[in-house]
Amino acid sequence: MQLLLKDQAYQALLEMIWSGNLEAGEIYSLTKIAQDLNISRTPLRDAIQRLSDEKRIDILPSRGFCLHKFTEEEIKQRYHLTISLEGYSIVRLIEKYKENPKNPYIMKLEECVDLMENGLNEEHTFKEKYNYDNVFHNTLVESLDDNFPEYLSLKDHGFINIPELHIYAKCLDMKVMLAFNKRTLNAIKTGNYEDGYKCMIENADYVYNIYIEQSNK
């Protein structure tokens, strides 16, 4: 089924966010974006309103729109939810690894670490760099293998799957992020509950502090 124009516009804008083509702090003209996307203003306006309702962008009357400016409170709430879910996920993964070292989620985490490590030596786009770490943390939560994450609306309120927040990922040291992911994976494989949880908190603290610093500029 062919998408409606407003849905096409929504998907196009979402891809611009995921690709890092929309910069934090920049104001974008509806007319200019409509020309770039070769779509009329009406469906684009509907798409922008939808993204605004989702708190992915902020509409600036008579000026255009920009990526949503996350408040410190919003970032803090996402921080707490992410720690809660990922900590629980790590505990469950340790149990699954003991039962089956070839658990598909463990293997996917290993693949994520390998891709991230190989990618550090190459030039990659924002989207590629963002996805390396994002997929790792998505896999942690997906390993729960039920609708628990959806029930808590992690995609709306956690750290993962929010590239407009992770635009600040450009300020993160990906070698540090890789080290955290390696340590988390090792804790899962060695059954080290304490270090797994401690690593997850230190990882979240590192990201949180940089995001707060950048959002306050």
VENSULBEL-V69048 format. One record per pair of residues at least 24 apart in sequence whose ideal C-beta (glycine too) atoms are under 10 Angstrom apart, sorted by the first residue. I is the first residue (numbers start at 1). GAP is how many residues later the second one is. D is the distance in Angstrom with one decimal. If there is no record, write none. Layout:
BEGIN
i=I gap=GAP d=D
i=I gap=GAP d=D
END
This chain:
BEGIN
i=4 gap=39 d=7.3
i=4 gap=42 d=8.9
i=5 gap=34 d=6.4
i=5 gap=35 d=7.2
i=5 gap=37 d=7.9
i=5 gap=38 d=3.7
i=5 gap=39 d=8.5
i=5 gap=41 d=8.4
i=5 gap=42 d=8.8
i=6 gap=33 d=9.2
i=6 gap=36 d=8.0
i=6 gap=37 d=4.0
i=6 gap=38 d=7.9
i=6 gap=39 d=8.5
i=6 gap=40 d=4.0
i=6 gap=41 d=5.5
i=6 gap=42 d=9.8
i=6 gap=43 d=9.2
i=6 gap=44 d=7.7
i=7 gap=36 d=8.2
i=7 gap=39 d=8.9
i=7 gap=40 d=7.7
i=7 gap=43 d=9.1
i=8 gap=29 d=8.5
i=8 gap=31 d=6.9
i=8 gap=35 d=7.2
i=8 gap=36 d=9.6
i=8 gap=39 d=8.3
i=9 gap=24 d=8.9
i=9 gap=25 d=8.5
i=9 gap=28 d=6.7
i=9 gap=30 d=5.3
i=9 gap=31 d=8.8
i=9 gap=32 d=9.7
i=9 gap=33 d=9.3
i=9 gap=34 d=4.7
i=9 gap=35 d=4.7
i=9 gap=36 d=8.6
i=9 gap=37 d=7.1
i=9 gap=38 d=3.7
i=9 gap=39 d=8.1
i=9 gap=41 d=9.1
i=9 gap=42 d=9.7
i=10 gap=33 d=8.6
i=10 gap=34 d=9.1
i=10 gap=36 d=7.9
i=10 gap=37 d=4.0
i=10 gap=38 d=8.7
i=10 gap=39 d=9.8
i=10 gap=40 d=5.7
i=10 gap=41 d=7.0
i=10 gap=44 d=9.7
i=11 gap=36 d=8.3
i=12 gap=24 d=9.1
i=12 gap=25 d=5.1
i=12 gap=26 d=9.6
i=12 gap=27 d=7.3
i=12 gap=32 d=8.7
i=12 gap=35 d=7.7
i=13 gap=24 d=8.0
i=13 gap=31 d=7.9
i=13 gap=34 d=5.5
i=13 gap=35 d=7.1
i=13 gap=37 d=9.0
i=13 gap=38 d=6.1
i=13 gap=43 d=8.6
i=13 gap=44 d=7.8
i=13 gap=52 d=9.3
i=14 gap=33 d=8.6
i=14 gap=36 d=9.7
i=14 gap=37 d=7.5
i=14 gap=40 d=9.6
i=14 gap=42 d=7.9
i=14 gap=149 d=9.1
i=14 gap=150 d=9.9
i=15 gap=112 d=9.1
i=16 gap=51 d=10.0
i=16 gap=147 d=9.8
i=17 gap=34 d=8.1
i=17 gap=39 d=6.6
i=17 gap=40 d=8.0
i=17 gap=50 d=7.2
i=17 gap=51 d=9.8
i=17 gap=110 d=9.7
i=17 gap=145 d=9.2
i=17 gap=146 d=5.4
i=17 gap=147 d=5.3
i=17 gap=149 d=9.9
i=17 gap=150 d=8.5
i=18 gap=108 d=9.0
i=18 gap=109 d=5.8
i=18 gap=112 d=7.9
i=18 gap=113 d=8.7
i=18 gap=116 d=9.9
i=18 gap=143 d=9.5
i=18 gap=145 d=5.0
i=18 gap=146 d=9.0
i=18 gap=148 d=9.7
i=19 gap=106 d=6.9
i=19 gap=107 d=6.9
i=19 gap=108 d=4.8
i=19 gap=109 d=9.6
i=19 gap=111 d=9.3
i=19 gap=144 d=8.3
i=20 gap=105 d=6.8
i=20 gap=106 d=3.0
i=20 gap=107 d=5.9
i=20 gap=108 d=9.6
i=20 gap=109 d=8.8
i=20 gap=110 d=7.2
i=20 gap=143 d=7.0
i=20 gap=144 d=9.5
i=20 gap=146 d=8.9
i=20 gap=147 d=6.5
i=20 gap=149 d=8.8
i=20 gap=150 d=8.0
i=21 gap=104 d=9.6
i=21 gap=105 d=8.5
i=21 gap=106 d=9.0
i=22 gap=34 d=9.7
i=22 gap=35 d=8.0
i=22 gap=43 d=9.2
i=22 gap=44 d=8.0
i=22 gap=45 d=5.5
i=22 gap=141 d=9.1
i=22 gap=142 d=7.4
i=22 gap=145 d=8.0
i=23 gap=43 d=8.8
i=23 gap=44 d=7.5
i=23 gap=103 d=9.9
i=23 gap=144 d=7.1
i=23 gap=147 d=9.8
i=24 gap=42 d=7.9
i=24 gap=43 d=5.3
i=24 gap=44 d=9.3
i=24 gap=45 d=8.0
i=24 gap=46 d=9.4
i=24 gap=140 d=7.7
i=24 gap=141 d=9.2
i=24 gap=143 d=4.7
i=24 gap=144 d=7.2
i=24 gap=146 d=9.4
i=24 gap=190 d=7.8
i=24 gap=191 d=8.4
i=24 gap=193 d=9.4
i=25 gap=41 d=6.9
i=25 gap=42 d=7.8
i=25 gap=44 d=8.2
i=25 gap=142 d=9.3
i=25 gap=189 d=9.9
i=25 gap=192 d=8.4
i=26 gap=38 d=9.4
i=26 gap=39 d=9.9
i=26 gap=40 d=6.2
i=26 gap=41 d=7.7
i=27 gap=31 d=9.7
i=27 gap=33 d=6.2
i=27 gap=36 d=5.8
i=27 gap=37 d=5.1
i=27 gap=38 d=7.4
i=27 gap=39 d=5.2
i=27 gap=40 d=9.9
i=28 gap=29 d=8.6
i=28 gap=32 d=9.2
i=28 gap=35 d=9.3
i=28 gap=36 d=5.1
i=28 gap=37 d=5.7
i=28 gap=38 d=6.6
i=28 gap=39 d=8.9
i=29 gap=34 d=8.3
i=29 gap=35 d=4.7
i=29 gap=36 d=8.7
i=30 gap=29 d=9.4
i=30 gap=33 d=9.5
i=30 gap=34 d=5.7
i=30 gap=35 d=7.1
i=31 gap=33 d=8.5
i=32 gap=32 d=8.2
i=33 gap=31 d=8.2
i=33 gap=32 d=8.5
i=51 gap=113 d=9.3
i=54 gap=102 d=7.6
i=55 gap=101 d=8.3
i=55 gap=102 d=9.9
i=55 gap=107 d=9.6
i=55 gap=109 d=9.1
i=56 gap=106 d=8.0
i=56 gap=107 d=9.1
i=56 gap=108 d=5.6
i=56 gap=109 d=9.5
i=57 gap=107 d=7.5
i=66 gap=98 d=9.8
i=67 gap=96 d=9.3
i=67 gap=97 d=4.7
i=67 gap=98 d=8.9
i=67 gap=100 d=6.7
i=68 gap=94 d=9.2
i=68 gap=96 d=5.8
i=68 gap=97 d=8.2
i=69 gap=95 d=9.7
i=69 gap=146 d=7.2
i=70 gap=92 d=8.8
i=70 gap=94 d=8.2
i=70 gap=95 d=5.8
i=70 gap=97 d=10.0
i=70 gap=98 d=9.3
i=70 gap=141 d=7.5
i=70 gap=142 d=9.4
i=70 gap=144 d=9.8
i=70 gap=145 d=5.7
i=71 gap=144 d=7.8
i=72 gap=136 d=9.9
i=72 gap=139 d=9.2
i=72 gap=140 d=5.9
i=72 gap=143 d=7.0
i=72 gap=144 d=7.5
i=74 gap=83 d=8.9
i=74 gap=91 d=8.7
i=74 gap=141 d=9.2
i=75 gap=84 d=8.7
i=75 gap=90 d=7.4
i=75 gap=93 d=9.8
i=75 gap=132 d=9.4
i=75 gap=133 d=6.6
i=75 gap=136 d=5.4
i=75 gap=137 d=6.2
i=75 gap=140 d=6.7
i=76 gap=132 d=7.7
i=76 gap=135 d=9.9
i=76 gap=136 d=8.4
i=77 gap=80 d=6.6
i=77 gap=81 d=9.4
i=78 gap=76 d=9.3
i=78 gap=78 d=9.5
i=78 gap=79 d=5.9
i=78 gap=80 d=5.6
i=78 gap=81 d=5.3
i=78 gap=82 d=9.3
i=78 gap=84 d=7.6
i=78 gap=87 d=7.4
i=78 gap=126 d=9.6
i=78 gap=129 d=10.0
i=78 gap=130 d=8.7
i=78 gap=133 d=9.0
i=79 gap=79 d=9.0
i=79 gap=80 d=7.1
i=79 gap=122 d=9.9
i=79 gap=125 d=5.9
i=79 gap=126 d=8.4
i=79 gap=128 d=8.2
i=79 gap=129 d=4.8
i=79 gap=130 d=10.0
i=79 gap=132 d=8.7
i=79 gap=133 d=9.4
i=80 gap=77 d=9.5
i=80 gap=78 d=9.6
i=80 gap=124 d=9.2
i=80 gap=128 d=9.8
i=81 gap=71 d=6.8
i=81 gap=72 d=8.7
i=81 gap=73 d=6.7
i=81 gap=75 d=9.7
i=81 gap=76 d=5.3
i=81 gap=77 d=5.2
i=81 gap=78 d=8.3
i=82 gap=55 d=7.8
i=82 gap=58 d=9.9
i=82 gap=59 d=8.8
i=82 gap=72 d=7.6
i=82 gap=75 d=8.6
i=82 gap=76 d=4.5
i=82 gap=77 d=4.4
i=82 gap=78 d=7.2
i=82 gap=118 d=8.8
i=82 gap=121 d=9.7
i=82 gap=122 d=6.1
i=82 gap=125 d=8.9
i=82 gap=126 d=9.1
i=83 gap=75 d=9.5
i=83 gap=76 d=9.2
i=83 gap=114 d=8.9
i=83 gap=117 d=6.6
i=83 gap=118 d=6.2
i=83 gap=120 d=9.3
i=83 gap=121 d=5.3
i=83 gap=122 d=9.2
i=83 gap=125 d=9.4
i=84 gap=68 d=8.4
i=84 gap=70 d=9.7
i=84 gap=74 d=9.3
i=85 gap=52 d=9.5
i=85 gap=55 d=8.2
i=85 gap=56 d=5.6
i=85 gap=59 d=8.2
i=85 gap=63 d=8.0
i=85 gap=64 d=6.4
i=85 gap=67 d=6.7
i=85 gap=69 d=5.9
i=85 gap=72 d=9.9
i=85 gap=73 d=6.7
i=85 gap=74 d=9.8
i=85 gap=75 d=9.4
i=86 gap=51 d=6.6
i=86 gap=54 d=5.3
i=86 gap=55 d=6.6
i=86 gap=68 d=9.6
i=86 gap=72 d=8.6
i=86 gap=73 d=8.8
i=86 gap=74 d=9.0
i=86 gap=98 d=8.7
i=86 gap=110 d=9.5
i=86 gap=111 d=9.1
i=86 gap=114 d=5.3
i=86 gap=115 d=9.4
i=86 gap=117 d=8.6
i=86 gap=118 d=7.8
i=87 gap=53 d=9.5
i=87 gap=106 d=9.5
i=87 gap=109 d=8.0
i=87 gap=110 d=5.2
i=87 gap=111 d=9.9
i=87 gap=113 d=5.6
i=87 gap=114 d=7.8
i=87 gap=117 d=9.5
i=88 gap=52 d=9.5
i=88 gap=53 d=8.9
i=88 gap=56 d=7.5
i=88 gap=60 d=8.5
i=88 gap=109 d=9.7
i=89 gap=48 d=9.1
i=89 gap=50 d=8.9
i=89 gap=51 d=4.4
i=89 gap=52 d=5.4
i=89 gap=53 d=8.4
i=89 gap=54 d=5.6
i=89 gap=55 d=5.8
i=89 gap=59 d=9.3
i=89 gap=60 d=8.8
i=89 gap=99 d=9.6
i=89 gap=107 d=9.7
i=89 gap=111 d=9.0
i=90 gap=50 d=6.7
i=90 gap=53 d=9.0
i=90 gap=94 d=6.7
i=90 gap=95 d=9.9
i=90 gap=97 d=7.0
i=90 gap=98 d=6.3
i=90 gap=102 d=9.8
i=90 gap=103 d=7.7
i=90 gap=105 d=9.8
i=90 gap=106 d=4.4
i=90 gap=107 d=6.5
i=90 gap=109 d=8.6
i=90 gap=110 d=6.2
i=91 gap=97 d=9.4
i=91 gap=102 d=6.2
i=91 gap=105 d=7.5
i=91 gap=106 d=7.8
i=92 gap=48 d=9.4
i=92 gap=51 d=6.5
i=92 gap=52 d=6.2
i=92 gap=53 d=8.7
i=92 gap=96 d=9.7
i=93 gap=46 d=9.3
i=93 gap=47 d=7.1
i=93 gap=50 d=5.3
i=93 gap=51 d=9.1
i=93 gap=91 d=9.2
i=93 gap=92 d=9.2
i=93 gap=94 d=9.4
i=93 gap=95 d=4.9
i=93 gap=96 d=9.4
i=93 gap=103 d=8.4
i=94 gap=93 d=7.6
i=94 gap=94 d=5.3
i=94 gap=95 d=8.4
i=94 gap=96 d=8.7
i=94 gap=97 d=5.3
i=94 gap=98 d=8.0
i=94 gap=99 d=6.2
i=94 gap=102 d=6.8
i=95 gap=93 d=9.7
i=95 gap=96 d=8.9
i=95 gap=98 d=9.8
i=96 gap=47 d=7.1
i=96 gap=49 d=9.0
i=96 gap=92 d=8.7
i=97 gap=88 d=9.8
i=97 gap=91 d=5.6
i=97 gap=92 d=5.9
i=97 gap=93 d=9.1
i=97 gap=94 d=7.5
i=98 gap=90 d=9.8
i=98 gap=91 d=9.7
i=98 gap=93 d=6.5
i=101 gap=88 d=7.6
i=103 gap=40 d=8.0
i=103 gap=85 d=9.5
i=104 gap=35 d=9.6
i=104 gap=39 d=8.9
i=104 gap=41 d=9.9
i=105 gap=34 d=5.9
i=105 gap=35 d=8.1
i=105 gap=37 d=7.0
i=105 gap=38 d=3.9
i=105 gap=39 d=9.3
i=105 gap=40 d=8.0
i=105 gap=83 d=9.4
i=106 gap=33 d=9.2
i=106 gap=37 d=8.3
i=106 gap=79 d=7.9
i=106 gap=82 d=6.8
i=106 gap=83 d=7.4
i=107 gap=32 d=9.8
i=108 gap=27 d=8.1
i=108 gap=28 d=8.7
i=108 gap=30 d=9.5
i=108 gap=31 d=5.0
i=108 gap=32 d=9.9
i=108 gap=34 d=8.5
i=108 gap=35 d=8.6
i=109 gap=26 d=9.2
i=109 gap=27 d=6.3
i=109 gap=28 d=9.8
i=109 gap=30 d=5.5
i=109 gap=31 d=7.4
i=109 gap=34 d=8.4
i=109 gap=72 d=7.8
i=109 gap=73 d=10.0
i=109 gap=75 d=8.0
i=109 gap=76 d=5.3
i=109 gap=79 d=7.4
i=109 gap=80 d=9.5
i=110 gap=75 d=6.7
i=110 gap=79 d=9.2
i=111 gap=24 d=8.8
i=111 gap=25 d=9.4
i=111 gap=28 d=9.0
i=112 gap=24 d=4.2
i=112 gap=25 d=9.0
i=112 gap=26 d=9.1
i=112 gap=27 d=6.4
i=112 gap=28 d=9.8
i=112 gap=66 d=9.8
i=112 gap=69 d=7.0
i=112 gap=73 d=8.7
i=113 gap=65 d=7.1
i=113 gap=68 d=5.5
i=113 gap=69 d=5.8
i=113 gap=71 d=9.2
i=113 gap=72 d=5.9
i=113 gap=73 d=9.9
i=116 gap=58 d=7.3
i=116 gap=59 d=9.7
i=116 gap=61 d=7.6
i=116 gap=62 d=5.1
i=116 gap=65 d=6.6
i=116 gap=66 d=9.0
i=117 gap=57 d=9.8
i=117 gap=58 d=9.3
i=117 gap=61 d=5.9
i=117 gap=64 d=9.2
i=117 gap=65 d=8.2
i=119 gap=55 d=8.0
i=119 gap=59 d=9.1
i=120 gap=54 d=5.9
i=120 gap=55 d=6.3
i=120 gap=57 d=9.6
i=120 gap=58 d=6.6
i=124 gap=50 d=9.4
i=126 gap=37 d=8.0
i=126 gap=40 d=8.7
i=126 gap=41 d=7.7
i=126 gap=43 d=7.3
i=126 gap=44 d=6.7
i=127 gap=36 d=7.6
i=129 gap=37 d=9.4
i=129 gap=40 d=6.6
i=129 gap=41 d=8.1
i=129 gap=43 d=8.9
i=129 gap=45 d=6.3
i=129 gap=48 d=9.4
i=130 gap=32 d=9.9
i=130 gap=33 d=5.8
i=130 gap=36 d=5.3
i=130 gap=37 d=8.7
i=130 gap=39 d=5.4
i=130 gap=40 d=9.2
i=130 gap=42 d=9.8
i=130 gap=44 d=9.9
i=131 gap=32 d=9.1
i=131 gap=35 d=9.9
i=132 gap=37 d=9.9
i=132 gap=42 d=7.4
i=132 gap=45 d=8.1
i=132 gap=46 d=8.2
i=132 gap=49 d=8.8
i=133 gap=26 d=9.8
i=133 gap=27 d=8.8
i=133 gap=33 d=8.4
i=133 gap=36 d=7.5
i=133 gap=39 d=8.2
i=133 gap=41 d=7.4
i=133 gap=44 d=5.1
i=133 gap=45 d=8.2
i=133 gap=47 d=8.8
i=133 gap=48 d=7.0
i=133 gap=70 d=9.4
i=133 gap=74 d=9.1
i=134 gap=25 d=8.9
i=134 gap=26 d=5.6
i=134 gap=27 d=6.9
i=134 gap=28 d=9.0
i=134 gap=29 d=8.0
i=134 gap=32 d=7.2
i=134 gap=35 d=8.8
i=135 gap=25 d=8.9
i=136 gap=24 d=9.2
i=136 gap=41 d=8.7
i=136 gap=42 d=9.3
i=136 gap=44 d=9.2
i=136 gap=45 d=5.1
i=136 gap=48 d=8.1
i=136 gap=49 d=8.6
i=137 gap=24 d=9.2
i=137 gap=40 d=10.0
i=137 gap=44 d=8.4
i=137 gap=47 d=9.3
i=137 gap=63 d=9.4
i=137 gap=66 d=8.8
i=137 gap=67 d=9.8
i=137 gap=70 d=10.0
i=140 gap=41 d=9.6
i=140 gap=44 d=7.7
i=140 gap=45 d=9.8
i=140 gap=48 d=9.1
i=140 gap=60 d=8.5
i=143 gap=45 d=9.5
i=159 gap=44 d=9.9
i=159 gap=45 d=7.4
i=159 gap=48 d=6.7
i=159 gap=49 d=8.4
i=159 gap=52 d=8.7
i=165 gap=42 d=9.6
i=165 gap=46 d=6.8
i=165 gap=50 d=8.8
i=166 gap=41 d=8.7
i=166 gap=45 d=8.5
i=167 gap=44 d=9.7
i=167 gap=47 d=8.6
i=168 gap=39 d=8.5
i=168 gap=42 d=6.2
i=168 gap=43 d=5.1
i=168 gap=44 d=9.4
i=168 gap=45 d=8.6
i=168 gap=46 d=4.4
i=168 gap=47 d=7.3
i=168 gap=49 d=9.9
i=169 gap=38 d=8.4
i=169 gap=41 d=8.8
i=169 gap=42 d=9.1
i=169 gap=45 d=9.9
i=170 gap=44 d=9.0
i=171 gap=36 d=10.0
i=171 gap=39 d=5.4
i=171 gap=40 d=8.5
i=171 gap=42 d=8.0
i=171 gap=43 d=5.7
i=172 gap=34 d=7.7
i=172 gap=35 d=6.8
i=172 gap=38 d=6.0
i=172 gap=39 d=9.1
i=172 gap=42 d=9.8
i=173 gap=33 d=8.7
i=173 gap=37 d=9.2
i=176 gap=26 d=10.0
i=176 gap=27 d=8.8
i=176 gap=30 d=6.6
i=176 gap=31 d=9.7
i=177 gap=26 d=7.5
i=177 gap=29 d=8.0
i=177 gap=30 d=8.1
i=179 gap=24 d=9.2
i=180 gap=24 d=9.2
i=180 gap=26 d=7.3
i=180 gap=27 d=9.2
END
